[in-house]
Amino acid sequence: MFALSSFLDKRSVVSRLIIYIVLFSSVVTLLTTSLQLYREYKRDVDVVVGAVENLRISHLDSLTRSLWALDNAQIQLTVDGIARITDIQRVEVVDSYRVMHSAGAPSNNTSRIYRFPLVHVENSRDFVLGELRVTVDLQGIYARLFDRIWLILLSNGLRTFAVSTFVFLIFQRLVTRHLRQIAGYAQQLSPETLDRPLKLARRARVGPPDEIDQLATSVDTMRENLRRSYLALSESEERFRHLAERIDAVFWISSTDWQEVIYVSPAYQKVWGKSCAELYESPRSWLESIHPEDRPGVERIIAEATSDLTSSTTATAGPPRIDFEPYRVTHSDGTLRWISARAFPVSDDRGALRYVVGIAEDITQQVRADEALNEAKEVAERESAAKSQFLAHMSHELRTPLNAILGFSGMLEHEILGPVEPKGYRDYAIDIQESGRHLLSIIDDILDLSRIEAGKATFKPERLAPGKLVDEALRLVKKQAAEKGIGLENSLSADLPMIEADRRAIVQVLTNVITNAIKFTPPGGLVRLDAQRRLKGGIDLHVEDNGRGIAPEEMAELFTPFARKNVFMARVEEGTGLGLAICKQLMQLQGFDITVSSKVGLGTDVTLEFPNAATDRLTEAPPAPRRAAV
């Protein structure tokens, strides 16, 4: 029954094979039958032609003599005898005007007429007495050929049927049934059946495998590859699911037209306060929770992205990334959540656009922290402005009495109004003078730092020679160094490039750094100034001393305002800790920098760094003053 259904099924291989065999056999039968029939037809026609030729040889002379002798009885007897020969349809003896003797039936469409002249020779003269017409009927030949056709076709048909049946049964047993088993096995393959190997219902073969064995092995190898790929895909999907379910951000996959949600992580329920099932049923329901002020912007971005993606055939032709402006979402509990979202088009191995993946993060805490930071910044700015205003008022209020103190103490010190008695009072006046100057310098430092922090420090860049700047600073500290017995050495070369900077600020920095070097170098020490060209242009100006040095743990707070601590051996010398902080600000606000390297017991090297940009910006006329920003 199974074999019969295979035979009747025109789509089966065996049925098509039988059809091809029948068609081929029919064509071969037609060609061979045609050739055989032609040969038999030609043979029968040759027989008839031979019979007519024998008739001419045997009867033409006697018939001519009878006609010359006007022996009509003999002529008719001869004509009747010829007409009785097989395939002879009619015989006629005809003169120029009429049929003199005839025998047989009239001719038809299958007849062929042969004409032989009746010529009598008498005294070497030829007398044409008439013509013998022999009509041959080919109907018998055609009838025999027709019978032969049926016989040949019947025998060939039986042979073809026998061969086809044999081929069908053999092919069905050797090939078709195994192919159907393989096809049925492949159709039943599923994740649950991938561990079941293919086993054909055939006897074990000895020797190399045939085509069916090779096909079965290939299918089983494919099944094993599918099983491994499925296991790897399952593991990958499980890892992805674990990752997606454990992150706080919402991870989602949608179609390129945003009309279908393929996947959304459980975090959606936490961030939006809605179920994932609701989003699967209504893919655009998430838009309903967006704040009315933010929703138009989100919908506009989606519309633009959808237009770009639907008009593109590949992910590279569309936008590489879709960024949303942060928007607000109303949670189901009524609270507002700030969301930061972005999406990415994804293509397959052939580059065809498949879907869009995206991630949405709850940044509410970050937004609140930024708002708190901005608020704190505003408060700090207001407090800084209040501090600057306070310092300005304080400076004014302190400078007026302080100037009077310095003036009167100076008069006492120099005894302008006459000798001061007792002499100890003059010493007190000197102490008052020095303390007043110290207090005035502190007030100046505080005001400088306040102006810098408030962004009110202005600079007037101009072309300056490093050597002249150093000379000017050394003149200001020369007396202080001499009083302490500190040597000053200027080792700057005369061919250094010009720098573009604010003269007053650079001299202030140099004076402050040199003063610190003098202050913390023991008597008899040396402060040396030198400059080196930088490899990439510009110069480094060094202020080196052989004083006590700075411990590594104290270097970090060296440029912090008021952070003296144990620096320079704690209050061995006076100072507020503002000098280097002011120097750092003055250098950096002009695009320069200041660094310090030191070794305890060996000394300190303070470097003023003027990069290449400073020496390249040389102009004939200095630019307009610029205000530095903190």
C-alpha positions as CSV (number, residue, x, y, z in Angstrom):
1,M,0.0,0.0,0.0
2,F,2.8,2.3,0.9
3,A,4.6,1.5,-2.4
4,L,1.4,2.1,-4.4
5,S,0.8,5.5,-2.8
6,S,4.4,6.4,-3.7
7,F,3.8,5.3,-7.3
8,L,0.5,7.4,-7.5
9,D,2.1,10.5,-5.9
10,K,3.4,12.6,-8.8
11,R,5.6,14.5,-6.4
12,S,7.6,11.5,-5.3
13,V,11.0,10.7,-6.7
14,V,10.1,7.1,-7.7
15,S,7.0,8.3,-9.7
16,R,9.0,10.9,-11.5
17,L,11.7,8.2,-12.2
18,I,9.0,5.9,-13.7
19,I,7.7,8.8,-15.8
20,Y,11.1,9.5,-17.2
21,I,11.7,5.8,-17.9
22,V,8.3,5.5,-19.8
23,L,9.0,8.7,-21.7
24,F,12.5,7.6,-22.6
25,S,11.3,4.1,-23.6
26,S,8.5,5.6,-25.7
27,V,10.9,7.8,-27.6
28,V,13.2,4.9,-28.2
29,T,10.3,2.6,-29.2
30,L,9.0,5.3,-31.6
31,L,12.4,5.7,-33.2
32,T,13.1,1.9,-33.5
33,T,9.5,1.1,-34.7
34,S,9.7,3.8,-37.3
35,L,13.0,2.5,-38.6
36,Q,11.7,-1.1,-38.6
37,L,8.4,-0.2,-40.3
38,Y,10.3,1.8,-43.0
39,R,12.5,-1.1,-43.7
40,E,9.5,-3.5,-44.0
41,Y,7.6,-1.0,-46.2
42,K,10.6,-0.6,-48.4
43,R,11.0,-4.4,-48.6
44,D,7.3,-5.0,-49.6
45,V,7.5,-2.2,-52.2
46,D,10.7,-3.8,-53.6
47,V,8.8,-7.1,-53.8
48,V,6.0,-5.5,-55.8
49,V,8.4,-3.6,-58.1
50,G,10.3,-6.9,-58.6
51,A,7.0,-8.7,-59.5
52,V,6.1,-6.0,-62.0
53,E,9.6,-6.2,-63.5
54,N,9.2,-10.0,-63.9
55,L,5.8,-9.5,-65.5
56,R,7.4,-7.2,-68.1
57,I,10.1,-9.7,-68.8
58,S,7.8,-12.7,-69.1
59,H,4.6,-11.3,-70.7
60,L,5.5,-8.1,-72.6
61,D,6.9,-9.8,-75.7
62,S,4.1,-12.4,-76.0
63,L,1.5,-9.7,-75.4
64,T,3.1,-7.6,-78.2
65,R,3.0,-10.5,-80.7
66,S,-0.6,-11.2,-79.8
67,L,-1.5,-7.6,-80.4
68,W,0.4,-7.6,-83.8
69,A,-1.5,-10.7,-84.8
70,L,-4.8,-9.2,-83.5
71,D,-5.3,-12.3,-81.3
72,N,-7.8,-10.7,-78.9
73,A,-8.6,-13.9,-77.1
74,Q,-5.0,-14.5,-76.3
75,I,-4.6,-10.8,-75.2
76,Q,-7.5,-11.0,-72.9
77,L,-6.3,-14.3,-71.4
78,T,-2.9,-12.8,-70.8
79,V,-4.4,-9.6,-69.2
80,D,-6.6,-11.8,-66.9
81,G,-3.7,-13.8,-65.8
82,I,-1.6,-10.7,-64.9
83,A,-4.6,-9.3,-63.0
84,R,-4.7,-12.3,-60.7
85,I,-1.1,-11.7,-59.5
86,T,-0.9,-10.5,-55.8
87,D,-1.1,-6.7,-55.3
88,I,-2.0,-6.2,-59.0
89,Q,-5.2,-4.2,-59.0
90,R,-5.9,-3.6,-62.7
91,V,-4.3,-4.3,-66.1
92,E,-5.1,-2.4,-69.3
93,V,-3.9,-2.6,-72.9
94,V,-4.4,0.8,-74.4
95,D,-3.8,2.1,-77.9
96,S,-3.7,5.8,-78.8
97,Y,-7.4,6.3,-78.5
98,R,-9.0,3.7,-76.3
99,V,-8.7,0.8,-73.8
100,M,-8.7,-2.3,-75.9
101,H,-8.5,-4.9,-73.1
102,S,-8.7,-4.6,-69.3
103,A,-9.0,-6.7,-66.1
104,G,-9.3,-5.9,-62.4
105,A,-10.8,-3.1,-60.2
106,P,-10.4,0.7,-60.9
107,S,-7.5,2.5,-59.3
108,N,-7.7,4.4,-56.0
109,N,-5.6,6.8,-53.9
110,T,-3.3,4.0,-52.8
111,S,-2.6,2.7,-56.3
112,R,0.6,3.1,-58.3
113,I,0.6,2.8,-62.1
114,Y,3.4,1.3,-64.2
115,R,3.4,1.9,-68.0
116,F,5.2,-0.3,-70.6
117,P,5.1,0.5,-74.3
118,L,4.1,-2.4,-76.7
119,V,6.6,-2.1,-79.7
120,H,6.8,-4.6,-82.5
121,V,9.9,-4.8,-84.7
122,E,9.3,-5.7,-88.3
123,N,12.0,-5.4,-91.0
124,S,14.1,-3.4,-88.6
125,R,11.2,-0.9,-88.1
126,D,9.6,-0.2,-84.7
127,F,5.8,-0.2,-84.7
128,V,4.2,1.2,-81.5
129,L,1.1,-0.9,-81.1
130,G,0.0,0.6,-77.7
131,E,0.7,0.6,-74.0
132,L,0.4,-1.9,-71.2
133,R,-0.7,-0.2,-67.9
134,V,-0.3,-2.2,-64.7
135,T,-1.9,-0.7,-61.6
136,V,-0.4,-1.9,-58.3
137,D,-2.5,-1.6,-55.1
138,L,-0.4,-0.7,-51.9
139,Q,-3.3,-1.1,-49.6
140,G,-2.2,-4.5,-48.6
141,I,1.3,-3.2,-47.7
142,Y,-0.2,-0.5,-45.6
143,A,-2.5,-3.0,-43.8
144,R,0.4,-5.3,-43.0
145,L,2.4,-2.3,-41.7
146,F,-0.5,-1.2,-39.5
147,D,-0.8,-4.7,-38.0
148,R,2.9,-4.7,-37.4
149,I,2.7,-1.3,-35.6
150,W,0.2,-2.7,-33.0
151,L,2.3,-5.7,-32.4
152,I,5.5,-3.7,-31.9
153,L,3.8,-1.2,-29.6
154,L,2.2,-3.9,-27.6
155,S,5.4,-5.8,-27.1
156,N,7.4,-2.7,-26.3
157,G,4.7,-1.4,-23.9
158,L,4.8,-4.7,-22.0
159,R,8.5,-4.6,-21.9
160,T,8.5,-1.0,-20.6
161,F,5.9,-1.8,-18.0
162,A,7.9,-4.7,-16.8
163,V,11.1,-2.7,-16.6
164,S,9.4,0.2,-14.9
165,T,7.8,-2.0,-12.3
166,F,11.1,-3.7,-11.6
167,V,12.9,-0.3,-11.3
168,F,10.1,1.0,-9.1
169,L,10.2,-1.9,-6.7
170,I,14.1,-1.9,-6.6
171,F,14.2,1.9,-6.2
172,Q,11.5,1.8,-3.6
173,R,13.3,-0.8,-1.5
174,L,16.8,0.6,-1.9
175,V,16.2,4.4,-1.9
176,T,12.7,5.7,-1.5
177,R,11.7,4.1,1.8
178,H,15.0,5.3,3.4
179,L,14.4,8.8,2.0
180,R,10.9,8.8,3.5
181,Q,12.3,7.6,6.8
182,I,15.0,10.4,6.8
183,A,12.4,13.0,5.8
184,G,10.0,11.8,8.6
185,Y,12.9,11.9,11.1
186,A,13.8,15.5,10.0
187,Q,10.2,16.7,10.2
188,Q,9.9,15.3,13.8
189,L,13.1,17.1,15.0
190,S,12.5,19.4,17.9
191,P,14.4,20.6,20.9
192,E,13.0,17.6,22.8
193,T,14.1,15.0,20.2
194,L,17.6,16.4,19.3
195,D,19.3,13.8,21.5
196,R,17.8,10.9,19.4
197,P,20.1,9.7,16.6
198,L,18.9,8.6,13.2
199,K,18.7,4.8,12.7
200,L,17.7,3.5,9.2
201,A,15.7,0.2,8.9
202,R,18.3,-1.6,6.8
203,R,20.8,-4.4,7.2
204,A,24.3,-3.7,8.2
205,R,26.6,-3.3,5.2
206,V,30.1,-4.6,4.8
207,G,32.4,-2.2,3.0
208,P,32.4,1.5,2.4
209,P,29.1,3.3,3.0
210,D,26.8,4.0,0.1
211,E,25.0,7.3,-0.7
212,I,22.1,6.5,1.7
213,D,24.5,5.8,4.5
214,Q,26.3,9.1,3.7
215,L,23.1,11.0,3.7
216,A,22.0,9.5,7.0
217,T,25.4,10.3,8.5
218,S,25.1,13.9,7.2
219,V,21.6,14.3,8.7
220,D,22.7,12.9,12.0
221,T,25.7,15.2,12.0
222,M,23.4,18.1,11.3
223,R,21.2,16.9,14.2
224,E,24.2,16.9,16.5
225,N,25.3,20.4,15.4
226,L,21.7,21.6,15.9
227,R,21.7,20.1,19.4
228,R,25.0,21.8,20.3
229,S,23.8,25.1,18.8
230,Y,20.5,24.8,20.7
231,L,22.3,24.2,24.0
232,A,24.7,27.1,23.4
233,L,21.7,29.3,22.5
234,S,19.8,28.2,25.5
235,E,22.8,28.9,27.8
236,S,23.2,32.3,26.1
237,E,19.6,33.1,26.4
238,E,19.6,32.0,30.1
239,R,22.6,34.3,30.8
240,F,20.9,37.2,29.0
241,R,17.7,36.6,30.9
242,H,19.6,36.5,34.3
243,L,21.5,39.7,33.3
244,A,18.3,41.5,32.1
245,E,16.3,40.5,35.2
246,R,19.0,41.6,37.6
247,I,19.9,45.1,36.3
248,D,17.9,48.0,37.5
249,A,17.6,49.5,34.0
250,V,14.8,48.6,31.6
251,F,16.1,46.6,28.6
252,W,13.8,46.2,25.6
253,I,13.7,44.9,22.1
254,S,11.2,46.1,19.5
255,S,10.4,46.0,15.8
256,T,11.9,48.7,13.6
257,D,8.5,50.5,13.4
258,W,8.1,50.4,17.2
259,Q,4.7,48.7,16.8
260,E,5.8,45.4,18.5
261,V,7.6,44.7,21.7
262,I,9.7,41.6,21.3
263,Y,11.1,41.6,24.8
264,V,11.1,43.9,27.9
265,S,13.0,43.2,31.2
266,P,11.1,42.9,34.5
267,A,12.6,46.3,35.6
268,Y,9.9,47.9,33.5
269,Q,7.4,47.0,36.3
270,K,9.6,48.7,38.9
271,V,10.4,51.9,36.9
272,W,7.0,52.4,35.2
273,G,4.8,50.7,37.7
274,K,3.1,48.7,34.9
275,S,3.1,45.1,34.0
276,C,5.2,43.7,31.1
277,A,2.1,41.8,29.8
278,E,0.3,45.1,29.3
279,L,3.3,46.4,27.3
280,Y,3.3,43.3,25.1
281,E,-0.4,43.7,24.4
282,S,-0.2,47.5,23.8
283,P,3.4,48.3,22.6
284,R,2.9,52.1,22.9
285,S,1.3,52.1,26.3
286,W,4.6,53.2,27.9
287,L,4.1,56.6,26.3
288,E,1.0,57.2,28.4
289,S,3.0,57.5,31.6
290,I,5.4,60.2,30.2
291,H,4.9,63.7,31.6
292,P,2.7,65.8,29.3
293,E,5.5,68.4,28.9
294,D,8.0,65.7,27.8
295,R,5.9,63.4,25.7
296,P,5.9,65.5,22.5
297,G,9.7,65.5,22.4
298,V,9.8,61.7,22.9
299,E,7.2,61.1,20.2
300,R,9.1,63.4,17.8
301,I,12.3,61.4,18.3
302,I,10.5,58.1,17.8
303,A,8.8,59.4,14.6
304,E,12.2,60.6,13.2
305,A,13.9,57.3,14.1
306,T,11.0,55.2,12.6
307,S,11.2,57.2,9.3
308,D,14.9,56.7,9.1
309,L,14.7,53.0,10.0
310,T,11.8,52.0,7.7
311,S,13.5,53.8,4.8
312,S,16.8,51.9,5.4
313,T,17.6,48.4,4.4
314,T,20.6,48.1,6.6
315,A,21.5,49.2,10.1
316,T,24.5,51.2,8.8
317,A,22.3,53.2,6.5
318,G,20.1,54.3,9.4
319,P,21.0,56.2,12.6
320,P,23.8,54.5,14.5
321,R,22.2,55.5,17.8
322,I,19.0,57.0,19.0
323,D,19.3,59.3,22.0
324,F,16.4,60.6,24.0
325,E,16.5,63.7,26.1
326,P,15.9,62.9,29.7
327,Y,12.2,62.8,30.3
328,R,9.9,62.3,33.3
329,V,7.6,59.3,33.9
330,T,4.6,59.3,36.3
331,H,4.9,56.0,38.3
332,S,1.7,54.1,39.2
333,D,2.2,55.3,42.8
334,G,2.1,58.9,41.6
335,T,5.8,59.8,42.0
336,L,7.8,61.3,39.1
337,R,10.8,59.4,37.8
338,W,13.5,60.9,35.6
339,I,14.4,58.5,32.7
340,S,17.5,58.5,30.5
341,A,17.0,56.3,27.4
342,R,18.9,55.3,24.2
343,A,18.4,52.8,21.5
344,F,20.4,51.0,18.8
345,P,19.4,49.5,15.4
346,V,20.5,45.8,15.1
347,S,21.2,43.9,11.8
348,D,21.8,40.3,11.0
349,D,24.9,38.7,9.5
350,R,23.9,39.9,6.0
351,G,23.5,43.4,7.1
352,A,19.6,43.5,6.9
353,L,17.9,45.5,9.6
354,R,16.1,43.3,12.1
355,Y,15.0,45.2,15.2
356,V,15.8,47.9,17.7
357,V,17.3,47.4,21.2
358,G,17.2,50.0,23.9
359,I,17.8,50.7,27.5
360,A,16.1,53.1,29.9
361,E,17.6,54.0,33.2
362,D,16.0,55.6,36.3
363,I,18.2,58.7,36.9
364,T,16.0,60.3,39.5
365,Q,18.6,60.1,42.2
366,Q,21.2,61.6,39.9
367,V,18.9,64.4,38.9
368,R,18.2,65.2,42.5
369,A,21.9,65.1,43.3
370,D,22.6,67.5,40.5
371,E,19.8,69.8,41.7
372,A,21.3,69.7,45.2
373,L,24.7,70.3,43.8
374,N,23.6,73.3,41.8
375,E,21.7,74.6,44.8
376,A,24.9,74.2,46.9
377,K,26.9,75.8,44.2
378,E,24.6,78.8,44.2
379,V,24.8,79.0,48.0
380,A,28.6,78.8,47.8
381,E,28.7,81.5,45.2
382,R,26.5,83.7,47.3
383,E,28.6,83.0,50.4
384,S,31.8,83.7,48.4
385,A,30.4,87.0,47.2
386,A,29.4,87.9,50.8
387,K,32.9,86.9,51.9
388,S,34.5,89.1,49.2
389,Q,32.3,92.0,50.2
390,F,33.2,91.4,53.9
391,L,36.9,91.3,53.2
392,A,36.7,94.5,51.1
393,H,35.0,96.3,54.0
394,M,37.4,94.7,56.5
395,S,40.4,95.8,54.4
396,H,39.1,99.4,54.3
397,E,38.3,99.4,58.0
398,L,41.7,97.9,58.9
399,R,43.9,99.8,56.6
400,T,42.9,103.2,58.0
401,P,44.0,102.7,61.6
402,L,46.9,100.4,60.4
403,N,48.3,103.2,58.3
404,A,48.2,105.5,61.3
405,I,49.9,102.9,63.5
406,L,52.7,102.5,60.8
407,G,53.1,106.2,60.5
408,F,53.4,107.1,64.2
409,S,55.6,104.0,64.9
410,G,57.9,105.1,62.0
411,M,58.1,108.6,63.5
412,L,59.1,107.1,66.9
413,E,61.6,104.7,65.3
414,H,63.3,107.5,63.4
415,E,62.9,110.0,66.3
416,I,61.5,112.7,64.0
417,L,60.1,114.7,66.8
418,G,63.2,114.3,69.0
419,P,64.9,111.7,71.0
420,V,62.8,109.0,72.5
421,E,63.4,108.4,76.2
422,P,63.9,105.8,77.6
423,K,65.6,104.0,74.7
424,G,63.6,100.9,75.1
425,Y,60.5,102.7,73.7
426,R,62.3,103.0,70.4
427,D,62.7,99.3,70.3
428,Y,59.0,98.9,71.0
429,A,58.3,101.2,68.1
430,I,60.4,99.0,65.8
431,D,58.4,96.0,66.9
432,I,55.1,97.8,66.3
433,Q,56.4,98.8,62.8
434,E,57.3,95.2,61.8
435,S,54.1,93.8,63.2
436,G,52.1,96.4,61.3
437,R,53.9,95.6,58.0
438,H,53.3,91.9,58.6
439,L,49.6,92.5,59.3
440,L,49.3,94.7,56.1
441,S,50.9,92.0,54.0
442,I,48.4,89.4,55.4
443,I,45.6,91.8,54.5
444,D,47.0,92.2,50.9
445,D,47.4,88.4,50.5
446,I,43.8,87.8,51.7
447,L,42.5,90.4,49.3
448,D,44.5,89.0,46.4
449,L,43.2,85.5,47.0
450,S,39.7,86.8,47.4
451,R,39.9,88.7,44.1
452,I,41.2,85.5,42.3
453,E,38.5,83.3,43.8
454,A,35.8,85.8,42.8
455,G,37.1,85.9,39.2
456,K,38.0,89.6,39.4
457,A,41.7,89.2,38.8
458,T,42.6,90.9,35.5
459,F,45.8,90.4,33.4
460,K,47.5,92.6,30.8
461,P,49.7,90.3,28.7
462,E,52.8,91.8,27.1
463,R,56.1,90.6,25.7
464,L,58.6,90.2,28.6
465,A,62.2,89.2,28.8
466,P,62.7,86.5,31.6
467,G,66.0,88.1,32.7
468,K,64.4,91.5,33.3
469,L,61.6,89.9,35.3
470,V,64.1,88.1,37.5
471,D,66.2,91.3,38.0
472,E,63.1,93.2,39.1
473,A,62.2,90.5,41.6
474,L,65.7,90.3,43.0
475,R,65.8,94.0,43.6
476,L,62.7,93.7,45.8
477,V,64.2,90.9,48.0
478,K,67.9,91.9,47.9
479,K,67.7,93.7,51.3
480,Q,65.9,90.8,53.0
481,A,68.6,88.3,51.7
482,A,71.4,90.5,52.8
483,E,70.0,90.9,56.3
484,K,69.9,87.1,56.7
485,G,73.2,86.4,55.0
486,I,71.7,84.5,52.1
487,G,73.4,84.6,48.7
488,L,71.4,85.3,45.5
489,E,72.6,84.0,42.2
490,N,71.1,84.8,38.8
491,S,72.2,82.2,36.2
492,L,69.8,83.0,33.4
493,S,71.3,83.2,29.9
494,A,70.7,86.3,27.7
495,D,69.3,84.3,24.7
496,L,66.1,83.0,26.3
497,P,62.9,83.5,24.2
498,M,60.4,86.2,25.2
499,I,57.3,85.2,27.0
500,E,53.8,86.8,26.9
501,A,52.4,87.3,30.4
502,D,51.2,89.9,32.9
503,R,54.4,91.6,34.3
504,R,52.9,92.5,37.7
505,A,51.6,88.9,38.3
506,I,54.9,87.2,37.2
507,V,57.0,89.6,39.4
508,Q,54.6,88.9,42.3
509,V,55.0,85.2,41.9
510,L,58.8,85.4,41.6
511,T,59.1,87.7,44.6
512,N,56.9,85.4,46.7
513,V,58.8,82.2,45.7
514,I,62.3,83.9,46.2
515,T,61.1,85.3,49.6
516,N,60.0,81.8,50.7
517,A,63.4,80.4,49.6
518,I,65.2,83.1,51.7
519,K,62.9,82.6,54.6
520,F,63.4,78.9,54.9
521,T,67.1,78.8,54.0
522,P,69.5,79.0,57.0
523,P,72.1,81.9,57.1
524,G,75.0,81.4,54.7
525,G,72.8,79.5,52.3
526,L,72.2,80.2,48.5
527,V,69.2,80.9,46.4
528,R,69.9,80.3,42.7
529,L,67.8,81.3,39.7
530,D,68.1,79.5,36.4
531,A,66.1,78.8,33.2
532,Q,66.0,76.0,30.7
533,R,64.4,75.7,27.3
534,R,61.6,73.0,27.1
535,L,61.9,70.2,24.5
536,K,58.6,71.2,22.9
537,G,59.3,75.0,23.2
538,G,58.9,77.5,26.0
539,I,61.0,77.7,29.1
540,D,61.1,76.5,32.7
541,L,62.3,79.0,35.3
542,H,63.8,77.5,38.4
543,V,64.2,78.9,41.9
544,E,66.5,76.6,43.8
545,D,67.7,76.8,47.5
546,N,69.7,74.6,49.8
547,G,67.5,75.0,52.7
548,R,65.7,72.4,54.9
549,G,63.5,70.9,52.2
550,I,59.9,69.6,52.4
551,A,58.8,66.1,53.5
552,P,56.9,64.1,50.8
553,E,53.7,63.8,53.0
554,E,53.5,67.6,53.1
555,M,53.8,68.2,49.4
556,A,50.2,67.5,48.7
557,E,49.0,70.5,50.7
558,L,51.7,72.9,49.6
559,F,49.4,75.0,47.4
560,T,46.3,74.8,49.8
561,P,45.4,78.2,51.4
562,F,46.2,78.4,55.1
563,A,47.5,74.8,55.1
564,R,50.8,75.4,56.9
565,K,50.7,72.6,59.4
566,N,54.2,71.3,59.9
567,V,55.5,72.7,56.6
568,F,58.8,74.4,56.9
569,M,59.1,73.1,60.5
570,A,56.0,74.7,61.9
571,R,56.1,78.4,62.6
572,V,59.9,78.8,62.6
573,E,59.1,81.6,60.2
574,E,56.1,83.9,59.9
575,G,53.4,83.3,57.2
576,T,49.8,82.6,56.6
577,G,50.2,79.8,54.0
578,L,48.6,82.0,51.3
579,G,51.7,82.9,49.2
580,L,52.0,79.7,47.2
581,A,48.3,79.3,46.8
582,I,48.1,82.8,45.2
583,C,51.2,81.9,43.0
584,K,49.5,78.8,41.7
585,Q,46.3,80.7,40.8
586,L,48.2,83.5,39.1
587,M,50.2,81.1,37.0
588,Q,47.3,78.8,36.0
589,L,44.9,81.6,35.2
590,Q,47.4,82.7,32.5
591,G,47.8,79.2,31.1
592,F,51.1,78.6,33.0
593,D,51.9,76.3,35.9
594,I,54.1,76.1,39.0
595,T,55.5,72.9,40.4
596,V,57.8,72.0,43.4
597,S,60.3,69.2,43.9
598,S,62.2,68.8,47.2
599,K,64.3,66.6,49.3
600,V,64.5,66.9,53.1
601,G,67.9,68.3,54.1
602,L,69.0,69.1,50.5
603,G,66.7,71.9,49.5
604,T,63.8,72.8,47.2
605,D,63.4,73.5,43.5
606,V,60.3,75.6,42.5
607,T,59.7,75.6,38.7
608,L,57.7,78.2,36.9
609,E,56.5,76.5,33.6
610,F,55.9,78.7,30.6
611,P,54.8,76.3,27.7
612,N,55.4,76.9,24.0
613,A,52.1,78.6,23.5
614,A,53.3,81.5,25.7
615,T,56.4,82.2,23.6
616,D,54.5,81.8,20.3
617,R,51.8,84.4,21.0
618,L,54.1,87.4,20.4
619,T,52.6,90.5,19.0
620,E,53.8,94.1,18.4
621,A,51.0,95.6,20.4
622,P,49.9,93.8,23.5
623,P,46.2,92.5,23.5
624,A,43.5,94.1,25.6
625,P,43.4,93.2,29.3
626,R,41.6,90.0,30.0
627,R,39.8,88.9,33.2
628,A,40.6,85.5,34.5
629,A,37.9,83.0,35.5
630,V,38.3,80.8,38.6
